[in-house]
Amino acid sequence: MAIFLFFVMLCVLVAGLVLLVRGTVKKSKWGINIQAVACPRCHAALPQIRKPTSFKQAMWGGSSCQSCGAELDKWGREIGRG
């Protein structure tokens, strides 16, 4: 039984790692961005340590531009517009 639980935990860990790597390469919400981000509207540099203004930003990353108020994802793309 212990070997089965170990195998299940290992599969979950590998699946999470695959999601993380794939999300980083494809720039999806599952990835990690460690690069500096600038606002696409006003080109202001955003701080590396971000203060989320919504639950969505806290959960998936992203921020709001302090200069123009644009909502951005963690990759620096504008969201919520359209």
ChimeraX attribute file (.defattr): number of C-alpha atoms within 10 A of each C-alpha:
attribute: neighborCount
match mode: 1-to-1
recipient: residues
	/A:1	6
	/A:2	7
	/A:3	8
	/A:4	9
	/A:5	10
	/A:6	11
	/A:7	12
	/A:8	12
	/A:9	12
	/A:10	12
	/A:11	12
	/A:12	12
	/A:13	12
	/A:14	12
	/A:15	11
	/A:16	13
	/A:17	12
	/A:18	13
	/A:19	16
	/A:20	16
	/A:21	14
	/A:22	14
	/A:23	16
	/A:24	17
	/A:25	13
	/A:26	10
	/A:27	14
	/A:28	17
	/A:29	18
	/A:30	18
	/A:31	19
	/A:32	17
	/A:33	18
	/A:34	10
	/A:35	10
	/A:36	12
	/A:37	21
	/A:38	17
	/A:39	22
	/A:40	14
	/A:41	13
	/A:42	12
	/A:43	12
	/A:44	14
	/A:45	14
	/A:46	18
	/A:47	13
	/A:48	10
	/A:49	7
	/A:50	14
	/A:51	13
	/A:52	15
	/A:53	12
	/A:54	12
	/A:55	9
	/A:56	12
	/A:57	18
	/A:58	13
	/A:59	10
	/A:60	16
	/A:61	21
	/A:62	26
	/A:63	28
	/A:64	22
	/A:65	22
	/A:66	13
	/A:67	13
	/A:68	12
	/A:69	12
	/A:70	18
	/A:71	20
	/A:72	22
	/A:73	19
	/A:74	23
	/A:75	21
	/A:76	20
	/A:77	15
	/A:78	18
	/A:79	12
	/A:80	8
	/A:81	6
	/A:82	3
